[in-house]
Amino acid sequence: MPFSPVTLSRPAPRVVTAGEALIDLVAQHDGLLQPCLGGAVFNLSRALARQNVPTLYLNPLSSDRFGQQLAHALVADGVQVAQAGPVPQPTSLAVVAVNEQGHPDYAFYRAGVADRAITARHLNEMCQAQPQLAVACTGCLALDPDDAAIYLPWLQAQKAAGKWRVVDVNLRPSVMPDLARYRAHVMAMAQLADVLKASDEDLAHLQVEGAPVGDPMAQAMCLMKQTSAQWMALTLGAEGACLLVRRGKDIKVFKAREAAAVQVVDTVGAGDSFLAGLLACALHHADRASSTASDSRLTLHQWADSAPALVLQDVLAHALASATLVVMRRGCVPAHWAEVRARLSANPLLS
């Protein structure tokens, strides 16, 4: 059954996502591979929609069976698919092995695939057709330097259009043959971001110039100082997460972690859900601030520059709780807004 493009019956999208949608072939204990819907940007899109954020996914999806499954999952969660129909290229594949700690390792098959059958011009045209869009998100495999001609001009255009730009520095160094070129391109994309998200492992792989080895917070500080990002979210696994917020020449750090140990089933999709929770809660608070402001045209950039400390702590806590709920489940099953708020009420985080 063909999938449908954006429909007028749904709320106008506020967030636009661009990047991979693929099938994770997850290795099982018996050696067989189980196909699961995945891809960091695909997961982010679903997680945003489940947290009541009207979201538009830009990349094409395949006419093959996997592509149809990806399309239907997006639509079922409320994501609006920008493309009018499927393309003939096959769906991207990733072979995933999960270790004893629940951490995945990936091998990708992405030559001539559907989600890469796109141009910067087409991405920009689809965004121009939705002038109400406020946030543009990308990252992970969209940071491949071989796709620089697609996503770099698109992100530059979104900057020119005044959107709040979000880059997930979710690195896959094992599948990038030229690491120096890869790191340089990631830094070029990071230079265009208002919001950065990275894990401690991502920063170790990125090797930010001047950053001390083995110190994720110092590495995050260095990355912030080498970009103009307003915010940077740093995830630290069992140690929780931090939100670095630029305040003039200073960078203020907020911290959050679970008060008790969490039973981790696997970590697939945890970072994507964390970022979705961060953005959903930020939009929630920004909307509340705009509704009470004398000037209701308060932009996200303006709000992020002046958001109170209690609000920023709540944004971080909501993001972490969103990730916690995912790691307690098998595969990437993003939580809904109400689930996250319920968990925060029942399990307050430490700061």
C-alpha positions as CSV (number, residue, x, y, z in Angstrom):
1,M,0.0,0.0,0.0
2,P,1.5,3.4,-1.0
3,F,2.1,5.8,1.9
4,S,0.7,9.3,2.0
5,P,2.5,12.6,2.1
6,V,1.8,15.5,4.6
7,T,-2.0,15.9,5.1
8,L,-3.8,19.1,6.0
9,S,-5.8,17.2,8.7
10,R,-2.8,17.0,10.9
11,P,-1.3,19.8,12.9
12,A,1.3,21.8,10.9
13,P,4.7,20.4,11.7
14,R,7.0,22.5,13.9
15,V,10.1,20.3,13.7
16,V,11.7,19.0,10.6
17,T,14.1,16.0,10.5
18,A,16.5,14.9,7.8
19,G,18.6,11.8,7.8
20,E,18.5,8.0,7.8
21,A,15.7,5.6,8.1
22,L,16.9,2.0,7.9
23,I,16.4,-1.6,9.0
24,D,18.6,-2.9,11.9
25,L,19.3,-6.6,11.5
26,V,20.0,-7.4,15.1
27,A,22.1,-10.5,15.9
28,Q,20.3,-12.9,18.2
29,H,21.8,-15.5,20.5
30,D,21.1,-18.3,18.0
31,G,23.0,-16.4,15.3
32,L,19.9,-15.3,13.3
33,L,19.2,-11.7,12.4
34,Q,16.0,-10.1,13.5
35,P,14.9,-7.1,11.4
36,C,13.9,-4.0,13.4
37,L,12.9,-0.5,12.2
38,G,15.7,1.9,13.0
39,G,18.0,4.7,12.1
40,A,18.8,7.6,14.5
41,V,16.8,10.2,12.6
42,F,13.9,7.8,12.1
43,N,13.9,7.0,15.8
44,L,14.1,10.8,16.7
45,S,11.2,11.5,14.4
46,R,9.0,8.9,16.0
47,A,10.0,9.9,19.5
48,L,9.2,13.5,18.9
49,A,5.8,12.7,17.6
50,R,5.1,10.4,20.5
51,Q,5.9,13.4,22.8
52,N,3.2,15.6,21.0
53,V,5.6,17.5,18.7
54,P,4.3,17.8,15.2
55,T,7.2,16.5,13.1
56,L,8.0,16.3,9.4
57,Y,10.4,13.7,8.1
58,L,12.0,14.7,4.8
59,N,13.9,11.8,3.3
60,P,12.5,9.4,0.7
61,L,11.5,5.8,1.7
62,S,11.8,2.7,-0.5
63,S,9.0,0.9,-2.3
64,D,10.4,-2.3,-0.9
65,R,8.8,-4.2,2.0
66,F,11.1,-2.6,4.5
67,G,10.4,0.9,3.2
68,Q,6.7,0.4,3.5
69,Q,7.2,-0.8,7.1
70,L,9.2,2.3,7.9
71,A,6.6,4.6,6.3
72,H,3.7,3.0,8.1
73,A,5.5,3.2,11.5
74,L,6.2,6.9,11.0
75,V,2.6,7.6,10.1
76,A,1.2,5.5,12.9
77,D,3.1,7.5,15.4
78,G,1.9,10.8,13.9
79,V,5.0,11.8,11.9
80,Q,4.2,13.5,8.6
81,V,6.1,12.1,5.7
82,A,7.1,14.8,3.2
83,Q,7.7,12.7,0.2
84,A,4.6,12.0,-2.0
85,G,5.5,8.4,-2.5
86,P,8.2,5.7,-2.4
87,V,11.3,5.5,-4.5
88,P,12.7,2.4,-6.2
89,Q,16.1,2.4,-4.4
90,P,16.3,-0.3,-1.6
91,T,16.1,0.4,2.1
92,S,19.4,1.0,4.0
93,L,20.5,-1.9,6.2
94,A,22.5,-2.1,9.4
95,V,23.8,-5.3,11.0
96,V,23.7,-4.8,14.8
97,A,25.5,-6.8,17.5
98,V,24.6,-6.0,21.1
99,N,27.2,-6.8,23.8
100,E,26.6,-7.9,27.4
101,Q,26.2,-4.4,28.6
102,G,23.5,-3.8,26.0
103,H,25.6,-1.5,23.8
104,P,25.2,-1.9,20.0
105,D,27.9,-2.2,17.4
106,Y,27.0,-1.5,13.7
107,A,27.9,-2.4,10.2
108,F,26.1,-0.5,7.5
109,Y,25.0,-1.2,3.9
110,R,24.1,2.1,2.4
111,A,25.2,2.3,-1.3
112,G,22.5,3.5,-3.6
113,V,19.8,3.4,-0.9
114,A,16.4,5.2,-0.6
115,D,17.1,7.6,2.2
116,R,20.1,9.0,0.4
117,A,18.2,9.6,-2.9
118,I,17.8,13.3,-2.0
119,T,19.4,16.7,-2.8
120,A,19.9,19.8,-0.8
121,R,17.7,21.7,-3.2
122,H,14.8,19.2,-2.6
123,L,15.2,19.4,1.1
124,N,15.1,23.2,1.0
125,E,12.1,23.3,-1.2
126,M,10.1,21.0,1.2
127,C,11.1,23.3,4.1
128,Q,10.2,26.4,2.2
129,A,6.7,24.9,1.7
130,Q,6.3,24.8,5.5
131,P,7.1,28.3,6.7
132,Q,5.8,27.6,10.2
133,L,8.7,25.2,10.9
134,A,10.8,26.3,13.9
135,V,13.4,23.5,14.4
136,A,15.6,21.6,12.0
137,C,17.2,18.4,13.2
138,T,19.9,16.1,11.7
139,G,22.9,14.0,12.7
140,C,24.3,10.5,12.8
141,L,24.7,9.1,9.3
142,A,23.8,12.4,7.8
143,L,27.2,13.5,9.1
144,D,28.9,11.2,6.5
145,P,31.2,13.5,4.5
146,D,30.1,11.7,1.4
147,D,26.7,13.4,1.9
148,A,28.1,16.8,2.6
149,A,26.6,18.2,-0.6
150,I,23.2,17.2,0.7
151,Y,23.0,18.2,4.4
152,L,25.6,21.1,4.7
153,P,23.8,23.4,2.3
154,W,20.5,22.4,3.7
155,L,21.5,23.3,7.3
156,Q,23.1,26.6,6.0
157,A,19.7,27.4,4.5
158,Q,17.9,26.6,7.7
159,K,20.2,28.9,9.5
160,A,19.5,31.7,7.0
161,A,15.8,31.0,7.6
162,G,16.2,31.6,11.3
163,K,15.3,28.0,12.5
164,W,16.7,26.5,15.7
165,R,19.2,24.0,14.3
166,V,19.9,20.7,16.1
167,V,22.8,18.4,15.3
168,D,23.2,15.0,17.0
169,V,26.9,14.3,17.1
170,N,26.2,10.6,17.0
171,L,29.3,9.1,15.5
172,R,29.9,5.9,13.6
173,P,33.7,5.9,13.1
174,S,33.9,2.1,12.4
175,V,32.2,2.6,9.1
176,M,34.0,5.8,8.0
177,P,37.1,5.0,6.0
178,D,38.7,8.5,6.3
179,L,38.4,9.5,10.0
180,A,40.2,12.8,9.6
181,R,37.8,13.8,6.8
182,Y,34.9,12.6,8.9
183,R,35.9,14.5,12.0
184,A,36.4,17.7,9.9
185,H,33.0,17.4,8.4
186,V,31.3,16.7,11.7
187,M,32.9,19.9,13.1
188,A,31.7,21.9,10.0
189,M,28.1,20.7,10.7
190,A,28.5,21.5,14.4
191,Q,29.4,25.0,13.5
192,L,25.9,25.5,12.2
193,A,24.1,24.2,15.3
194,D,22.2,26.0,18.0
195,V,21.9,22.7,19.9
196,L,24.4,19.9,20.0
197,K,24.0,16.4,21.5
198,A,26.8,13.9,22.0
199,S,27.7,11.0,24.3
200,D,31.0,10.7,26.1
201,E,31.9,8.0,23.5
202,D,31.1,10.4,20.6
203,L,33.4,13.0,22.0
204,A,36.2,10.5,22.5
205,H,35.9,9.6,18.8
206,L,35.6,13.2,17.7
207,Q,38.9,14.2,19.3
208,V,38.1,17.9,19.6
209,E,41.2,20.0,19.2
210,G,42.7,21.0,22.6
211,A,40.4,18.7,24.6
212,P,42.0,16.4,27.2
213,V,41.7,12.7,26.6
214,G,39.3,10.9,28.9
215,D,37.5,14.0,30.3
216,P,34.0,14.2,28.6
217,M,33.1,17.4,30.4
218,A,36.3,19.2,29.3
219,Q,35.8,17.8,25.8
220,A,32.2,19.2,25.7
221,M,33.4,22.6,27.0
222,C,36.0,22.7,24.2
223,L,33.4,21.8,21.6
224,M,31.1,24.5,22.9
225,K,33.9,27.1,22.8
226,Q,34.8,26.1,19.2
227,T,31.2,26.6,18.0
228,S,28.4,29.1,18.6
229,A,25.9,26.5,20.0
230,Q,23.5,27.9,22.6
231,W,23.1,24.4,24.2
232,M,25.0,21.2,24.3
233,A,23.6,18.0,25.8
234,L,26.2,15.4,27.0
235,T,25.0,11.9,27.8
236,L,27.2,9.9,30.2
237,G,25.5,6.4,30.3
238,A,24.9,5.3,33.9
239,E,26.3,8.6,35.2
240,G,23.3,10.5,33.7
241,A,23.6,13.6,31.5
242,C,24.6,17.2,31.5
243,L,23.2,20.3,29.7
244,L,25.7,23.0,28.9
245,V,24.1,26.4,28.3
246,R,25.9,29.5,27.0
247,R,25.3,32.6,29.0
248,G,27.3,35.4,27.4
249,K,30.9,34.5,27.7
250,D,30.2,31.8,30.4
251,I,28.9,28.3,30.1
252,K,26.6,27.1,32.8
253,V,26.3,23.3,33.5
254,F,23.2,21.5,34.6
255,K,23.4,17.8,35.7
256,A,20.9,15.0,36.2
257,R,21.2,11.3,37.0
258,E,18.9,8.5,38.2
259,A,18.7,8.1,41.9
260,A,18.7,4.3,41.7
261,A,20.3,1.9,39.3
262,V,18.2,1.2,36.2
263,Q,17.8,-2.3,34.8
264,V,19.1,-1.9,31.2
265,V,17.7,-4.2,28.6
266,D,19.5,-2.6,25.7
267,T,20.5,1.0,24.8
268,V,19.2,1.0,21.2
269,G,17.5,4.3,20.5
270,A,18.4,5.8,23.9
271,G,20.2,8.8,22.6
272,D,17.5,9.5,20.0
273,S,14.9,9.4,22.7
274,F,17.0,11.6,25.0
275,L,17.2,14.2,22.2
276,A,13.5,14.0,21.5
277,G,12.7,14.5,25.1
278,L,15.0,17.5,25.4
279,L,13.4,19.2,22.3
280,A,9.8,18.3,23.3
281,C,10.3,19.7,26.8
282,A,12.1,22.8,25.5
283,L,9.2,23.5,23.1
284,H,6.7,23.0,25.9
285,H,8.4,25.6,28.1
286,A,9.0,28.0,25.2
287,D,5.3,27.9,24.3
288,R,4.4,28.6,28.0
289,A,6.8,31.5,28.0
290,S,5.5,32.9,24.8
291,S,1.9,32.7,26.0
292,T,2.7,34.9,28.9
293,A,5.2,37.2,27.3
294,S,4.3,40.8,26.3
295,D,5.6,39.9,22.8
296,S,4.2,36.5,21.8
297,R,6.6,36.4,18.9
298,L,9.4,35.2,21.3
299,T,11.7,33.0,19.2
300,L,13.4,29.8,20.3
301,H,16.7,31.5,20.1
302,Q,15.5,34.3,22.4
303,W,13.9,31.9,24.8
304,A,16.9,29.6,25.0
305,D,19.1,32.6,25.8
306,S,17.1,33.5,28.9
307,A,15.3,30.3,30.1
308,P,15.4,30.1,33.9
309,A,17.5,27.6,35.7
310,L,14.6,25.6,37.0
311,V,13.2,25.3,33.5
312,L,16.5,24.1,32.1
313,Q,16.8,21.5,34.9
314,D,13.4,20.2,34.0
315,V,14.3,20.0,30.3
316,L,17.4,17.9,31.1
317,A,15.4,15.7,33.6
318,H,12.7,15.1,31.0
319,A,15.3,14.2,28.4
320,L,17.0,11.7,30.7
321,A,13.8,10.1,31.8
322,S,12.9,9.7,28.1
323,A,16.1,7.8,27.6
324,T,15.7,5.7,30.7
325,L,12.3,4.4,29.7
326,V,13.8,3.3,26.4
327,V,16.7,1.4,27.9
328,M,14.3,-0.5,30.1
329,R,12.6,-2.0,27.0
330,R,13.8,-4.3,24.2
331,G,14.6,-2.2,21.1
332,C,13.7,1.4,20.4
333,V,10.2,1.9,21.8
334,P,10.0,5.7,22.4
335,A,8.0,6.9,25.4
336,H,5.0,9.2,25.2
337,W,5.0,12.6,27.0
338,A,2.6,11.4,29.8
339,E,4.8,8.3,30.5
340,V,7.9,10.5,30.9
341,R,6.2,13.0,33.2
342,A,4.8,10.1,35.3
343,R,8.2,8.6,35.7
344,L,9.7,11.9,36.8
345,S,6.9,12.2,39.4
346,A,7.5,8.7,40.7
347,N,11.3,8.7,40.4
348,P,12.8,12.2,40.9
349,L,16.3,12.6,39.5
350,L,19.4,13.7,41.3
351,S,21.0,16.9,40.1
